[in-house]
Amino acid sequence: MNLEHYQVRGVQSPCERAVLFRVRLDIHDIRSGYSALDEGWYEAPWLDESDLEWTRDMVHAVDLKTLEAIEPPRLVEWPSSGDQKILRYFVHFYRTWIWKNTELLIYSYLGQTKEDFLEKCSAFASRDMRGDLEKVKSISLHRFLDLERKRLFAVQAEPWDSETSEQRISQIREAFSGIRESLSRCLMGEEVKPIRAEDFRWKPTPDVESEERLRDVLAEFVERQNEFVEVCVARARSVEEHEVTVSHGQVEIISRAVIWK
């Protein structure tokens, strides 16, 4: 077997050998439904004895960029039990932890932190519920517009002089314009977030009935919106942790080499 030989860059006159190998792990976890490929270079002590095994801390991941190819100080053969040691090591010691969102049916990627995964879940949940929230917004906007038309009609029917009537009409239109602006501002962006009635701003009008009905419609909208937000947050945080292992058939040795120290 022709073996490539390496040393750590900058090392002078290396003489001790170690095995260097590249493996691909074809991960399929039946319990969680998780699948992924994990691939990398590893270094381990050179053990010719077939009955000796590597302990957990004897094998280390290696960045091949830190090594340089060299002519071997002496010719060596790959250990006869080297492949078996590699297989047994990964079956016995390889462990990785992944997160699965049971509501959204999405998984973390290898090495992803839980915090990053929760952010991903939040984005997915928000996107999934965006259509429902748009319906709530559309219905509420329609109710605001309908209320505005009714209040304008009621004001116009009052036996006021034209100046007073125009003033009242202008005040109602200004108030509802402020509501629509607040509605758009509160729901900007992709994030599904809770809102408060206090987030809405408008210039109050002397029309008491308009004010009361407007606040009723607004309170109903805020309540409905926040119900969706609670569901969205619950879906985003419905996360399970799974420990993932590999079997012999999931470990493939791609390359074998020697590293000199």
Backbone as a ProteinNet text record, in pm:
[ID]
protein_1_A
[PRIMARY]
MNLEHYQVRGVQSPCERAVLFRVRLDIHDIRSGYSALDEGWYEAPWLDESDLEWTRDMVHAVDLKTLEAIEPPRLVEWPSSGDQKILRYFVHFYRTWIWKNTELLIYSYLGQTKEDFLEKCSAFASRDMRGDLEKVKSISLHRFLDLERKRLFAVQAEPWDSETSEQRISQIREAFSGIRESLSRCLMGEEVKPIRAEDFRWKPTPDVESEERLRDVLAEFVERQNEFVEVCVARARSVEEHEVTVSHGQVEIISRAVIWK
[TERTIARY]
85.1	0	88.6	69.9	145.2	86	168.6	123.6	185.2	104.8	156.6	218	319.7	387.2	382.3	356	340.6	415	436.6	483.5	416.6	413.4	361.1	454.9	401.4	484.4	582.6	708.6	810	884.3	838.3	906.9	1037.8	1144	1274.9	1307	1351.7	1399.2	1302.6	1179.9	1086.4	1131.6	1105.3	1147.3	1041.3	943.5	838.4	720.2	663.3	553.6	419	313.6	176.9	90.7	-22.3	-110.2	-194.8	-221	-304.1	-406.8	-531.5	-634.5	-752.9	-820.9	-940.1	-1060	-1165	-1284.3	-1407.5	-1504.2	-1635.6	-1738	-1819.2	-1922.5	-2057.9	-2124.2	-2256	-2359.5	-2401.9	-2483.7	-2631.4	-2692	-2836.3	-2884.4	-2956.2	-3005.5	-3154.9	-3188	-3325.9	-3418.7	-3373.4	-3461.2	-3509.3	-3418.8	-3455	-3488.3	-3446.8	-3465.4	-3358.6	-3250.5	-3144.7	-3049.9	-3008.3	-2910.5	-2811.9	-2683.7	-2581.1	-2452.4	-2361.1	-2227.4	-2127.7	-2036.3	-1930.8	-1798.4	-1708.3	-1583.2	-1467.2	-1353.4	-1238.7	-1113.7	-1000.8	-871.6	-845.8	-782.7	-754.7	-613.5	-559	-426	-438.8	-363	-366.3	-228.9	-196.5	-67.5	-50.9	72.7	105	112.9	17.9	14.8	15.2	128	134.6	58.6	48.8	-14.2	-164.3	-215.6	-356.7	-448.7	-396.7	-482.8	-486.5	-413	-416.8	-511.9	-591.3	-688.6	-659	-703.1	-691.2	-797	-757.4	-855.6	-917	-1020.4	-1094	-1003.7	-907.7	-826.5	-702.2	-685	-567.2	-586.1	-709.3	-736.7	-778	-716.5	-742.8	-771.5	-864.7	-891.6	-771.7	-742.2	-625.6	-669.7	-619.7	-640.3	-523.9	-554.2	-447.1	-367.7	-424.7	-353.5	-233.5	-233.6	-122.1	-6.8	-24.7	77.3	139.2	256.4	321.5	371.9	361.2	406.2	558.5	611.9	757.7	795.9	923.7	977.7	992.8	952.8	956.5	1099.1	1120.2	1251.5	1292.6	1193.2	1216.5	1085.7	1093.6	974.7	902.4	773.9	692.2	568.9	510.7	387	272.7	157.2	38.1	15.6	-11.7	-29.5	-138.7	-114.3	-209.2	-345.3	-345.2	-471.6	-521.9	-459.9	-494.7	-640.7	-689	-827.5	-926.2	-901	-990.9	-990.5	-873.2	-866.3	-950.6	-942.5	-1020.6	-1169.6	-1214.6	-1356.2	-1403.9	-1326.2	-1367.7	-1367.6	-1271.5	-1265.8	-1392.8	-1432.9	-1549.4	-1679.5	-1688.7	-1808.9	-1818.7	-1705.9	-1707	-1714.9	-1650.4	-1633.3	-1699.1	-1735.9	-1793.4	-1930.7	-1946.9	-2074	-2091.5	-2208.5	-2240.6	-2384.3	-2414.5	-2547.3	-2615.1	-2734.2	-2811	-2945.8	-3009.8	-3142.1	-3243.1	-3359.2	-3469.8	-3589.7	-3649.5	-3773.2	-3888.9	-3962.7	-4066.9	-4189.9	-4207.5	-4321.4	-4291.6	-4172.5	-4135.2	-4067.1	-4024.9	-3956.1	-3828.7	-3749.5	-3619.3	-3512.8	-3388.3	-3277.9	-3165.8	-3086	-2963.3	-2863.1	-2765.4	-2655.3	-2543.4	-2450.3	-2341.3	-2262.4	-2244.1	-2166.4	-2245.4	-2370.9	-2451.7	-2488.6	-2476.6	-2512.3	-2663.6	-2708	-2851.8	-2909.7	-2835.5	-2884.1	-2905.9	-2811.1	-2825.6	-2943.1	-2959.3	-3069.5	-3204.2	-3213.3	-3338.6	-3371.7	-3269.3	-3292.4	-3345.5	-3288.5	-3336.2	-3481.8	-3514.6	-3652.3	-3748.1	-3705.5	-3788.4	-3816.7	-3713.8	-3732.1	-3826.9	-3812.4	-3899.4	-4044	-4061.9	-4196.6	-4263.6	-4187.7	-4242.1	-4284.9	-4200.1	-4232.5	-4356.2	-4367	-4482.3	-4613.2	-4607.6	-4729.6	-4755.6	-4665.1	-4680	-4812.2	-4853.4	-4978.8	-5098.6	-5100.3	-5210.5	-5214.3	-5097.2	-5091.7	-5134.1	-5102.5	-5146.4	-5298.6	-5360	-5507	-5564.6	-5504.1	-5549.4	-5534.1	-5421	-5397	-5499	-5525	-5618.1	-5759.8	-5801.7	-5935.6	-5946.2	-5841.5	-5843.6	-5842.3	-5761.5	-5757.4	-5893.7	-5957.2	-6091.7	-6189.5	-6178.1	-6267.4	-6240.9	-6111.7	-6078.3	-6136.9	-6122.4	-6173.8	-6326.1	-6389.2	-6535.6	-6583.8	-6511.4	-6545.9	-6526.8	-6420.1	-6394.5	-6507.1	-6551	-6661	-6789.4	-6818.9	-6940.8	-6937.1	-6820.3	-6810.7	-6815.7	-6756.8	-6764.3	-6908.7	-6978.1	-7118.8	-7201.3	-7174.2	-7248.2	-7221.5	-7097.3	-7061.7	-7127.1	-7123.9	-7183.7	-7334.8	-7396	-7540.9	-7579.9	-7481.5	-7509.9	-7547.2	-7636.2	-7682.1	-7586.7	-7456.6	-7360.1	-7345.7	-7283.9	-7250.6	-7135.8	-7115.3	-7018.2	-6875.6	-6840.5	-6703.5	-6680.7	-6777.4	-6764.3	-6762.7	-6849.1	-6856	-6724	-6668.7	-6540.9	-6428.4	-6432.1	-6330.1	-6339	-6461	-6478.9	-6436.5	-6473.9	-6435.6	-6283.7	-6217.7	-6071.5	-6007	-6064.2	-6009.1	-6022.2	-6135.5	-6155.6	-6060.2	-6047.7	-5956.4	-5811.7	-5774.5	-5638.8	-5614.4	-5714.6	-5701.5	-5685	-5767.6	-5760.4	-5635.2	-5588.1	-5461.8	-5347.2	-5349.6	-5247.2	-5253.9	-5376.1	-5392.5	-5331.4	-5358.8	-5305.8	-5153.7	-5096.9	-4951.2	-4890.8	-4952.7	-4904	-4914.6	-5024.7	-5045.2	-4933.8	-4900.7	-4793.8	-4658.3	-4634.3	-4505.9	-4487.2	-4593	-4583.5	-4559.4	-4602.1	-4593.5	-4485.2	-4397.4	-4287	-4188.8	-4118.6	-4014.5	-4071.4	-3979.3	-4017	-4046.7	-3998.3	-4013.9	-4157.7	-4208.5	-4340.1	-4319.3	-4369.3	-4341.9	-4470.4	-4476	-4596.9	-4611.4	-4735.1	-4762.3	-4849.2	-4856.9	-4938.4	-5027.8	-5139	-5227	-5153.4	-5058	-4982.7	-4890.2	-4864.2	-4777.7	-4848.1	-4978.1	-5055.3	-5077.3	-5052.9	-5064	-5160.8	-5246.4	-5332	-5373	-5414.5	-5457.9	-5603.3	-5632.2	-5770.5	-5865.9	-5990.8	-6094.8	-6199.9	-6278.5	-6387	-6506.4	-6498.3	-6607.3	-6591	-6660.1	-6645.4	-6675.2	-6780	-6817.3	-6709.8	-6651.5	-6542	-6425.2	-6390.6	-6278.8	-6305.5	-6425.1	-6457.2	-6454.2	-6516.2	-6519.3	-6380.2	-6304	-6168.5	-6085.4	-6097.3	-6021.1	-6066.5	-6194.1	-6244.7	-6186	-6189.4	-6134.3	-5984.3	-5916.4	-5772.4	-5740.1	-5814.7	-5790.1	-5810	-5911	-5936.4	-5822.4	-5773.4	-5661.8	-5536.4	-5503.5	-5384.5	-5394	-5510.9	-5529.3	-5509.4	-5569.3	-5557.4	-5413.9	-5348.3	-5208.1	-5121.3	-5136.7	-5052	-5081.3	-5203.2	-5232.1	-5147.9	-5136.7	-5052.8	-4906.1	-4864.9	-4725.6	-4693.2	-4782.9	-4761.2	-4748.5	-4833.5	-4824.3	-4691.7	-4652.1	-4527.2	-4407	-4403.8	-4293.4	-4289.8	-4407	-4413	-4360.9	-4396.8	-4349.1	-4197.7	-4147.3	-4003.6	-3922.1	-3979.4	-3905.5	-3936	-4010.1	-4040.6	-3922.4	-3815.2	-3686.8	-3645.5	-3597.6	-3544	-3395.4	-3319.9	-3177.1	-3158.2	-3075.2	-3048.5	-2897.7	-2853.8	-2715.6	-2705.5	-2615	-2603	-2471.8	-2478.7	-2361.3	-2354.4	-2249.5	-2236.5	-2206.8	-2238.6	-2207	-2090.7	-2040.6	-1927.7	-1957.8	-2079	-2113.8	-2124.6	-2125.5	-2136.9	-2002.3	-1894.8	-1760.3	-1683.7	-1641.4	-1564.3	-1427	-1322.1	-1185.4	-1151	-1128.4	-1105	-955.8	-873.8	-729.7	-651	-530.9	-439.3	-303.7	-240.8	-111.4	-32.8	86.2	172.3	207.9	202.7	247.2	369.6	476	601.6	616.2	668.1	682.7	825.9
-119.3	0	124.1	209.4	334	435	484.1	577.3	715.1	818.7	954.8	980.9	1066.9	1097.9	1248.6	1284.6	1425.3	1455.4	1585.2	1634.3	1768.7	1808.5	1940.4	2045.5	2147.7	2250.8	2310.9	2318.4	2381.1	2287.4	2163	2067.4	2022.5	2017.2	1978.9	1833.6	1757.7	1620	1531.7	1515.2	1427.3	1282.5	1205.8	1065.1	969.6	1023.9	938.1	935.9	816.5	803.1	789.2	827.4	807.4	783.2	721	696.7	821.8	846.8	958.6	901.8	931.6	871.7	967.2	946.5	1025.3	932.1	966.3	881.7	962.3	891	948.1	869.2	940	877.7	905.1	797.3	807.6	786.5	895.3	888.7	871.1	768.2	746.2	704.3	793.9	763.6	730.6	604.5	557.6	625.4	644.9	700.2	840.6	923	1062.6	1089	997.2	1019.8	1107.8	1131.2	1222.8	1153.6	1225	1175.1	1286.2	1248.6	1348	1275.7	1348.2	1299	1379.9	1310.5	1376.4	1321.4	1410	1365.6	1446.4	1380.4	1453.3	1366.9	1434.6	1370.1	1354.3	1241.8	1212.7	1153.7	1179.3	1126.8	1037.8	926.8	836	770.4	719.9	654.6	531.1	504.4	385.5	264.2	173.6	53.2	-69.7	-141.8	-263.2	-378.4	-377.9	-489.3	-490.4	-600.9	-610.9	-609	-647.8	-654.6	-522.8	-423.4	-291.3	-199.1	-123.4	-33.3	110.6	203.4	344.1	380.6	459.1	513.3	638.8	691.8	805.1	924.7	953.2	1073.9	1053.5	935.7	910	956	975.3	1011.1	1157.9	1233.1	1376.7	1416	1507.9	1563	1647	1645.1	1715.5	1802.4	1924.7	2011.6	1988.1	1933.9	1898.5	2020.9	2140.8	2262.9	2289.5	2228.3	2248.8	2153.3	2064	1964.1	1992.4	1932.4	1939.2	1800.9	1770	1639.3	1633.6	1517.4	1498.9	1362.3	1347.7	1214.8	1141	1015.4	945.2	927.7	949.2	921.8	776	688.3	545.8	486.8	377	313.4	234.6	248.4	174.1	121.1	16.2	-41.5	-6.6	14.5	40.8	-74.2	-45.4	-152.5	-250.9	-379.8	-482	-469.3	-419.4	-405.6	-260.4	-177	-35.2	-7.9	-72.7	-48.8	-90.7	-205.5	-252.9	-158.6	-105.2	-10.1	114.3	161.1	279	249.9	137.2	102.8	89.6	16.5	-4.9	125.8	212.1	339.3	420.4	437.5	522.4	458.6	327.5	260.7	278.3	269	277.5	421.1	515.3	648.3	764.2	742.6	857	888.5	1010.8	1059.7	1204.6	1232.6	1370.8	1395.2	1519	1551.8	1645.7	1610.5	1693.3	1725.7	1828	1868.2	1852.6	1804.9	1787.4	1867.5	1945.3	2013.9	1923.9	1872.7	1775.1	1836.7	1966.6	2033.8	2071.2	2124.3	2170.5	2062.7	1952.5	1840.4	1887.6	1966.7	2007.5	1969	1959.8	1913.1	2016.5	2010.9	2090.2	2023.8	2100.3	2040	2005.7	1923.1	1879.5	1999.7	2004.8	2112.2	2237.6	2242.7	2362.3	2371.9	2489.9	2508.2	2509.2	2481.9	2482.1	2620.6	2724.6	2861.2	2894.5	2855.9	2881.6	2803.3	2679.7	2598.4	2657.5	2708.2	2769.5	2892.8	2968	3082.8	3037.2	2926.8	2870.2	2826.9	2761.7	2717.2	2835.5	2942.2	3061.4	3119.1	3120.9	3172.4	3083.2	2951	2858.2	2870.5	2877.2	2887	3016.7	3125.9	3254.6	3248.1	3186.1	3176.4	3089.3	2979.5	2890.4	2959	3050.5	3113	3249.6	3291.9	3424.4	3437.6	3332.4	3337.1	3356.4	3283.3	3297.6	3437.8	3490.5	3624.7	3730.8	3708.6	3803.1	3804.5	3687.8	3683.4	3762.5	3744.8	3820	3970.1	4008.7	4149.8	4201.1	4121.9	4163.9	4180.8	4086.3	4094.9	4217.3	4239.4	4353.1	4484.7	4490.9	4612.8	4640.1	4531.9	4548.4	4602.9	4554.3	4600.5	4747.3	4785.1	4925.5	5015.3	4972.4	5052.8	5061.2	4948.4	4947.9	5039.5	5033.8	5120.9	5267.8	5295.2	5432.9	5483.6	5401.8	5443.8	5470.1	5382.1	5397.3	5522.9	5550.1	5668.2	5796.5	5794	5911.3	5937.5	5830	5844.3	5899.9	5848.7	5895	6042.5	6084.4	6225.1	6315.4	6268.7	6349.6	6365.4	6270.4	6276.3	6369	6412.6	6502.6	6642	6710	6843.6	6955.9	6937.6	7042	7137	7250.9	7338.8	7275.3	7321.2	7258.4	7261.6	7369.7	7379.2	7274.3	7259.4	7159	7018.7	6995.5	6863.9	6828.8	6923.2	6898.5	6873.1	6948.2	6929.8	6788.8	6743.3	6610.1	6501.2	6519.1	6421.5	6412.4	6527.9	6531.2	6461.4	6482.2	6418.5	6266.6	6218.3	6072.5	6011.6	6077	6024.6	6023	6125.6	6132.1	6021.9	5997.7	5892.9	5756	5724.2	5593.3	5579	5690.2	5685.9	5646.8	5701.5	5665.5	5519	5465.6	5323.5	5237.6	5270.4	5190.9	5196.1	5312.4	5325.2	5240.8	5244.2	5164.5	5015.6	4977.8	4837.5	4788.2	4865	4827	4823.4	4922.3	4929.4	4811.8	4773.5	4663.6	4529.1	4514.4	4384.6	4381.6	4480	4481	4368.6	4321.6	4220	4079.2	3982.3	3841.5	3783.3	3847.5	3791.6	3806	3695.7	3699.2	3737.8	3853.7	3903.4	3953.9	3953.7	4002.3	4152.9	4197.7	4341	4381	4512	4566.2	4676	4695.9	4805.3	4938.3	4946.2	5071.1	5101.1	4998.6	5019.9	5099.3	5112	5183.2	5327.5	5417.8	5559.7	5627.1	5709.6	5791.7	5916.6	6015.1	6139.7	6123.6	6128.8	6109.2	6210	6166	6252.5	6278.9	6383.1	6409.2	6315.4	6228.9	6135.6	6014.4	6015.8	5913.2	5774.4	5761.9	5629.5	5574.8	5660.2	5616	5563.6	5637	5596.6	5461.3	5440.9	5316.3	5197.9	5213	5102.7	5073.3	5176.9	5158.6	5077.7	5111.9	5039.5	4893.9	4869.2	4731.5	4647.2	4704.8	4632.3	4610.5	4711.5	4701.7	4594.6	4591.4	4491.5	4350.8	4331.3	4198.2	4156.4	4253.2	4223	4187.3	4265.1	4238.6	4100.3	4067.4	3936.7	3823.8	3837.4	3733.3	3719.3	3830.6	3828.8	3758	3790.9	3734.1	3586.3	3543	3399.1	3324.8	3379.5	3319.2	3321.6	3430.3	3440.8	3331.9	3308.4	3203.5	3066.9	3039.7	2912.4	2902.8	3012.9	3016.1	2989.7	3054.7	3035.5	2892	2835.9	2697.2	2600.9	2623	2536.5	2549.4	2671.2	2693.5	2627.8	2613.8	2560.7	2414.1	2349.9	2208.1	2125.2	2122.7	2066.6	1949.9	1843.7	1727.6	1713.5	1667.5	1641.1	1490.8	1455.3	1314.2	1290.6	1183.2	1140.4	1044.4	1075.8	998.4	921.2	792.1	705.6	648.6	568.6	503.7	355.5	277.9	135.1	111.3	-13.2	-44.1	-7.4	-38.4	-13.3	132.3	220.7	363.3	435	360.2	418.1	374.8	470.8	441.8	508	427.9	480.9	524	653.6	707.1	710.5	752.4	767.4	720.4	668.1	625	689.8	739	806.5	792.9	852.8	853	996.8	1031.9	1163.4	1144.1	1220.2	1209	1328.7	1299.3	1402.9	1408.2
0	0	0	-98.9	-105.2	-7.1	81.2	184.1	161.6	178.5	180.3	318.2	319.7	446.2	469.5	596.1	631.1	760.5	779.9	908.3	934.6	1061.1	1094.3	1037	975.1	912.1	1013.2	971.8	1055.1	1147	1162.8	1250	1184.3	1263	1212.3	1247.3	1149.6	1167.1	1246.4	1199.5	1270.8	1261.2	1366.1	1365.7	1419.4	1495	1549.8	1453.8	1433.8	1339.2	1411.8	1341.5	1388.3	1265	1285.7	1171.7	1146.8	1020.2	978.1	881	903.2	817.3	802.5	692.6	662.5	659.1	733.7	736.9	698.7	644.5	616.6	696.6	773.4	855.5	792.1	750.8	689.1	798.7	859.9	980.6	946.4	1003.6	993.4	1132	1196.9	1330.4	1322.8	1348.1	1332.7	1431.9	1554.9	1658.3	1625	1578.4	1552.1	1405.3	1315.8	1173.5	1112.5	1186.6	1143.2	1045.6	941.7	845.5	812.9	801.6	768.1	731.6	669.7	642	723.5	790	866.2	815.8	776.2	715.1	770.8	794	844.5	853.8	879.4	899.4	1049	1085.6	1225.9	1238.9	1356	1390.6	1514	1515	1629.1	1644.5	1764.7	1786	1697	1665.2	1584.4	1678.7	1663.9	1747.8	1657.7	1657.5	1577.2	1641.9	1773.1	1843.8	1817.3	1768.1	1731.6	1852.9	1970.6	2088.7	2165.9	2122.5	2186.3	2110.8	2185.9	2124.7	2166	2083.2	2117.7	2221.5	2318.8	2412.4	2351.6	2415.4	2360	2330.4	2420.4	2404.6	2319.4	2259.8	2176.4	2031.9	1988.4	1849.4	1843.6	1750.9	1741.7	1597.4	1580.4	1447.3	1403.7	1273.4	1218.5	1101.5	1098.5	983.2	887.5	770.9	677.1	632.2	646.3	607.4	698.8	817.6	910.5	882.3	784.3	753.5	617.4	597.7	467.7	429.6	299.7	251.1	254.2	290.7	298.4	242.1	217	187.6	320.2	328.5	457.8	510.5	640.9	700.1	681.5	678.6	650.1	600.6	530.1	475	583.8	584.8	680.6	609.3	664.8	613.1	707	648.4	728.9	825.7	953.3	1051.3	1007.7	1024.9	979.3	1047.7	1168.5	1241.2	1241.1	1158.5	1158.5	1123	1018.7	977.9	1086.5	1148.5	1253.2	1374.4	1404.5	1516.5	1486.6	1359.8	1321.5	1335.3	1281.9	1287.6	1431.9	1511.3	1650.2	1729	1699.6	1772.4	1749.2	1623.1	1594.5	1642.7	1635.4	1687.1	1838.3	1907.1	2053.7	2106.2	2036.1	2094.8	2020.4	1894.7	1823	1880.3	1924.4	1975.7	1929.7	1878.2	1847.7	1891.5	1926.5	1975.4	1876.7	1839.5	1746.9	1810.5	1755	1803.7	1692.1	1730	1636.2	1686.3	1597.1	1631.3	1588.9	1687.3	1659.8	1595	1607.2	1545.4	1400.3	1377.4	1243.9	1160.7	1227.8	1162.1	1091.3	1162.9	1111.7	1214	1168.2	1251.1	1251.6	1355.5	1356.5	1263.2	1218.6	1143.4	1240	1194.9	1281	1331.7	1463.2	1523	1551.9	1515.3	1540.3	1688.3	1744	1885	1900	2020.9	2045.7	2024.6	2064.5	2048.8	1901	1816.6	1673.3	1615.5	1662.5	1612.1	1653.3	1775.7	1820.3	1737	1698	1609.3	1473.6	1424.4	1297.9	1310.5	1422.4	1445.2	1450.9	1515	1524.2	1386	1301.1	1164.8	1085.4	1099.4	1028.3	1075.9	1208.3	1263.4	1218.4	1219.3	1175.4	1029.3	946.8	804.4	782.1	858.1	843.8	880.7	979.2	1028.3	965	876.4	817.3	742.4	671.5	597.8	689.8	803.6	899.7	958.4	987.3	1045.1	944.6	818.6	716.6	706.6	725.6	724.1	841.3	958.8	1076.1	1050.9	995.9	965.8	865.4	760	656	711.8	794.7	854.7	945.1	1024.9	1116.5	1040.1	935.1	853.7	791	744.7	686.9	791.3	914.5	1020.7	1054.8	1055.6	1080.3	970.8	844.2	733.5	737.6	771.9	781	893.7	1006.1	1118.1	1080.6	1008.1	965.7	875.8	780.6	692.4	771.4	866.2	945.1	1031.1	1091.8	1177.1	1093.7	975	888.3	845.9	814.4	775.7	891.6	1014.7	1132	1158.8	1144.1	1168.6	1064.3	939.9	833.2	851	920.9	941.5	1056.9	1133.4	1245.2	1191.8	1262.8	1215.4	1255.4	1220.8	1252.3	1133.6	1160.7	1049.4	971.2	851.8	761.2	816.4	886.5	940.3	1048.3	1138.2	1244.7	1186	1090.9	1027.8	959.4	885.6	816.7	917.1	1027.7	1130.7	1190.5	1223.9	1280.7	1180.2	1056.7	952.8	940.9	941.6	932.6	1051.8	1170.1	1290.7	1285.1	1240.1	1230.6	1128.1	1014.4	911	960.7	1033.3	1086.8	1189.7	1272.8	1374.5	1310	1212.1	1148	1061.7	1007.4	933.8	1027.5	1149.9	1248.7	1286.5	1295.9	1326.9	1216.6	1091.1	979.3	974.4	1000.3	1002.5	1114.3	1232.6	1344.7	1314	1248	1212.1	1120.3	1020.1	927.4	997.4	1084.6	1154.4	1249.2	1320.5	1417.9	1351.9	1227.9	1161.3	1054.3	1057.6	960.2	989.7	886	903.4	903.3	908.7	903.1	1039.7	1145.2	1278.6	1327.4	1382.4	1445.9	1591.4	1629.2	1763.6	1827.9	1961.2	2029.2	2012.6	2020	2011.3	2129.7	2153.7	2262.4	2206.6	2271.8	2229.9	2239	2335.3	2353.9	2235.1	2151.3	2035.6	1925.5	1935.4	1833.7	1877.2	1785.5	1816.2	1717.3	1768	1683.4	1760.5	1688.6	1752.4	1793.7	1924.3	1971.4	1909.2	1895	1840.7	1948.6	1933.6	2029.4	2009	1907.2	1881.1	1973.6	2086.2	2189.3	2134.9	2056.9	2005.9	1912.8	1830.5	1742.6	1825.3	1930.1	2014.1	2080.4	2132.5	2202.1	2106.1	1991.2	1895.9	1839.6	1816.6	1765.4	1865.3	1992.5	2094.2	2106.1	2085	2090.4	1976.3	1855.7	1740.5	1757.6	1807.6	1830.1	1934.7	2045	2150.3	2097.7	2014.2	1957.5	1864.6	1785.6	1696	1774.6	1876.7	1958	2022	2074	2137.6	2037.1	1919.5	1817.1	1768.5	1745	1701.9	1804.1	1930.2	2033.9	2059.1	2028.8	2035.9	1933.4	1812.9	1710.4	1751.6	1813.4	1857.6	1960	2053.7	2154.1	2089	1991.5	1919	1844.4	1783.4	1706.7	1796.7	1912.8	2007.6	2058	2087.7	2135.5	2029.7	1905	1796.2	1780.1	1792.2	1774.2	1885	2004.1	2117.6	2145.9	2056.7	2073.6	2022.1	2102.2	2058.6	2147.6	2083.5	2153.8	2123	2220.9	2200.9	2179.7	2082.3	2052.8	2046.4	2109.7	2097.4	1979.3	1885.9	1762.9	1762.5	1729.7	1719	1577.5	1551.3	1420.2	1439.4	1338.2	1336.8	1240.8	1235.5	1147.7	1001.8	957.9	818.8	782.3	882.3	855.5	856.7	877.2	882	757.3	677.7	556.2	566.5	550.8	552	410	391.6	257.4	223.6	321.1	295.8	416.6	390.7	496	469.2	574.3	557.2	686.9	687	806	837.5	965.6	1008.3	1097.3	1067.3	1140.9	1234.5	1352.1	1453.9	1504.2
[MASK]
+++++++++++++++++++++++++++++++++++++++++++++++++++++++++++++++++++++++++++++++++++++++++++++++++++++++++++++++++++++++++++++++++++++++++++++++++++++++++++++++++++++++++++++++++++++++++++++++++++++++++++++++++++++++++++++++++++++++++++++++++++++++++++++++++++++

